[in-house]
Amino acid sequence: MKNIRKSKKMFNFHYFSRAALFFILIFLILFLEPAQEFFPDNTEGKTIYRSPCEMLDGWEYHWGNIENGGIPKSEWAAVDRPINPPDRNGRTLLWLRHALPYRNWEVPALLIDGKGVLLTFKAFIDDRMIYQFGRMTPSGQGNLSGISSHIIHIGNNFAGKQLTLKVFSDYTNIGIRGKVTIGSESDLIQNIIKKDFKRFVIGIFMMFIGILDLMIYKESVRKTGAVSMLGVLAISVGVYTLNVTAIKDLILYAPVFWFNVYIAAMFLIPVGAMGFIWQTFRPVCGNIYHRIWQFHLIFALIGQSVFILILASFLSMAVGSFMLTILRVLLILELILIVSVCVKDALVKGNIEARIYLFGFIPIIIGGIHDVLVGLGRIDSTYSFVPWALMVFILSMEIIKRQQNIRTRNRLEVYAEELEVKSKEKTELINELHDGLGGFLTSIKFLSEMGKKNPSDEGIKEILSDISKLSSDSLIEIGSFMQSLEEEEISWPVVVENLYRTGKKMIEPLGLSFEFKENIDLEAKNPDSILFLNLLRIYKEGLTNIIKHSKAEQVIVRVDISTRKLMLSIKDDGKGLGKDIVRGRGLPNMRARAQKLNGSFTIDSEDGTCLKLELVLKAAG
């Protein structure tokens, strides 16, 4: 019981802490901005802002020849964006160039943000190489070396000179994925922080939520596994969000590491998404959602292994492109399946959690369409809303988990109450067994001792007869006790049948008339063990009093059971109790048992004797 109460407090703490964390996150993102800094202009002696310059237009490209690695002098063509120029035709070497502006900055540098350049490249100013990312042969062959943003120092006296990039990629895409900006290194770093701060906070926060969910997740391994799929999804989405920022490279410049965690996140997002659907809406092992989740898990392990081999130059990036294509197709099919499941549950079954899931999913669709239109040039925008959409999505799933936890907490509270009731019932049943069966055994032992002292045949016969009767009563007592333990089998018809048989067995062998009347509402809630056992005790005690004291010829028992009330009356046509009403322990015991059941016990002894028990019953459901 103590452990259950501790669990209840733990749930409340997590509800409060998660809600507080979301409010803190929103405050950080909406109201906090990195402070701007001033950088001195030594030539004019005053403090001014240094504005970096984006290199948007003016790019030219040239498809290179692997055999000839020199910078081409002719056949350059203009291109709107330095990514995937036309007429590739399977070629893997691309030259890109852009004239550097006539401006001066302190510590001038070039920033290529986002996912940098795909895949390996060298940077030149005129014919002088100033930067290299990854391994590349003189002829232009290279291999995957991770993903990263790049800050390239270009030195002074660059104005008007030609910036040239030699890019190798055997991947589907080739060229510059991020934006190219030139300016002061300190300004570029400041712009990175200002631009990526909110997305970085979102990524860290989602990873934190995922880790927290993994730590507190407690479910049956056989039912829905030992790992929270919401935790896996939140961590994967958080890692993915971090990877689209350049801040990560300022904190830790490790392109291979970031590429590996990026690929892991890409493959684990569908694992977490389908796993969440399985654990939340279809929590049965072996169903189609569980099988799809298992397939995604295996596919994620294979995909991660493939890209590790690509990084080690054992496989070409073409294999990785094929794996990512399969992943994208599976994601589309999985999204259709997930949306169909949630729409069915939301509209057909009226499941509130499915509606919350769909509500959280809508921003991802809108953000994705926005980014696609930006990529196609239909919208002029430099901002992606996908990280915000992912945060809303994770928040919606967190709300769903909170609803489930509330239901779990309520079930625990009900279980705790039932456990407490069962504990009391167990104690009372043990006491009943001790008082009932113990009394019979004591009497049998007493009679046995008397038989030793009275060896006459007549005395032995009488004692053996009494022992036989007590043994029979003991067996009846044990039978009643065992039946009271089988709560699933206790119902009002069973109880009434037990009362009828007990009365018939006690009264009719004495030559008395026994009449039993019953009226049962089958909607009444079934009795528990304690009610059944105490009712039987009161009933047998009442019949025993009639047998011993009333000198009656007829006994009439009536039982009325409704959904709210039980009435039991035992009436005889005997002489009445008279002074016996205040003697002995039988009647006080009956009254005490009635009070224990929160009932009333009355005696009418003017015309025969009528014992009446009234109990208020718990409502069903």
Secondary structure, DSSP 4 states (H G I P E B T S, - for coil): -HHHHHHHHHHHHHHHHHHHHHHHHHHHHHH--PPP--EEETTTTEEE----EE--S--EEEE-BTTB-SPP-S--EE-SSSBS-S--TT--EEEEEEEPPS---SSEEEEE-TT-EESEEEEEETTEEEEEES-B-TTS-B-------EEEE--SS-TTPEEEEEEE--SS--EE-S-EEEEEHHHHHHHHHHHHHHHHHHHHHHHHHHHHHHHH----HHHH-SS-HHHHHHHHHHHHHHHT-SHHHHH---HHHHHHHHHHHHHHHHHHHHHHHHHHH---TTSHHHHHHHHHHHHHHHHHHHHHHHHTTSS-HHHHHHHHHHHHHHHHHHHHHHHHHHHIIIIIS--HHHHHHHHHHHHHHHHHHHHHHHHTTSS------HHHHHHHHHHHHHHHHHHHHHHHHHHHHHHHHHHHHHHHHHHHHHHHHHHHHHHHHHHHHHHHHHHHH---HHHHHHHHHHHHHHHHHHHHHHHHHHHHH-GGG--HHHHHHHHHHHHHHHHGGGT-EEEEEEEE-TTSPPP-HHHHHHHHHHHHHHHHHIIIII--SEEEEEEEE-SSEEEEEEEE-SS--GGGGGSSSHHHHHHHHHHHTT-EEEEE-SSSEEEEEEEEPPPP-
